[in-house]
Amino acid sequence: MSEKYHIISDGSCDLPPELAAEKNVTVVPFYVSFDEEHYQKEMVEIGVREFYQQMVDNSKVYPKSSMPSAQDYVDVFLPYAKAGTPVICICITAKFSGSVVSASNARDMILEEFPDAQISVIDSTVDTVLQGIYVLEAVRMRDEGMDYMQTVARLEEIKATGRIFFTVGNIEYLKHGGRIGKVASVAGSVLGIRPIITLKQGEIFASGIGRSRRGTVNKTIDLLLNYLKEQNASTDSYSICVGYGYDREEAERFREDLVNVIKEKGYGEVEIPIYQIGATIAVHTGPYPLGIGIIKKSI
């Protein structure tokens, strides 16, 4: 453990395990259950593809997720405290989960035994693949040699710039997850509408509705372009990614459309990775979320 400081995130970040390993990021998994009794660690005891397949095969079953415990975080923090390696722990928005509370409690427990330990717990105010690219910004700063406190401060600065613009296959999972009001859920059930949703500063907001998948998907691109225009921003200064659920082929077509539209609008060439949305968020979106994450680059 000779690194300057170590980066940890909860499983909401949805970084592919091989990428997290390559970037030396430790992920503390969430738990998921299809029967509310037996919970499995995501990515450890149940893979994301297996999770989605179960959702697709059992469309009337609505899975639940559970946050990491304080002990889960203690187990991860402890080796770094013993080694004297500072830690930055990035958690899902506190509006969606108590994961940041578990991490903060674990930090306090560690400090009782190791009062000199440095553990910064950050409420990212984001989630899923947007949290993933936020974590990668922390990695960028670490690998560029930025010191510990500078990195913490810069992460706090940029998190408010994070946005997710997305749609879902249907509104039922949002209804069961309690993420939208009853009126909207009833309308969705009766009319078959699909919502377009924006996540910003830790909360989700309705950004429109539509009947067709193509229409709602295209609207997410419009929302991204409007955001860039509002910020008077170039794509060079932002990290952008596509997040998807079960259907990788749809995500690849969507990314191609997105890259082309961005180029047509005069923003130039842009590299946009695709990441799969994990079980932590998919229990609320269902198997067919699709959208865009964007956040200001750290350096």
C-alpha angles and dihedrals in degrees: 000000000000095000119121092238136343129237121218130179136179119248094265088083090079094206111162108256092240091053092047089051092047091051093043094241120150115217122204105205130227121224127242133196136186095193103034089241108067113052123190129196110250114241090007105058099010127029123223094243091051090049093052092046090055090051092049093046093046104038094166094056116087112203124215132216131212129201126243113271126240087253091055088057094043089055090054098040097046101075091051092048090051091049093047091240115147116234134212111197116192117198137188117267111291088228089071105034146010091232091113089054091052090050093047091049090049091051090053090050091051092049091057089065099028107031092176094055115122112218119159114191113199127196097216092198085217137077147200119011091353088058086049095057089043088056089049088055087057088051090050091055093046092049092047089057100253110158125248101259093041089055093049091049094048092048089054089050099052102040094084089062092063119113136171119198110190150145135207137218094249139344099247098094092049088051094050091045092053093237097130136037122270093246092058092045093052091048089050092051094049101039101032092232124164120219127227108213137192123203115202134156093358101310139084124238132189111251099177143304136247142176101223127064092223092052095051093043091051089050090061088059090051090052091052092050091048090051093051089049092049090051092044083227137158120222087239089073096049136065112225131186141169120236124199141168126211102343113071094170092057089050092053092051090047092051091051090052091047094050091048094049092048089052093046090053091057100256093119131220116341133182112225119183122206120228129182116241108237134226095268092071099023091069084070100037102039124225098308111058115144130175153107133282122200134176135163115265116250096225 
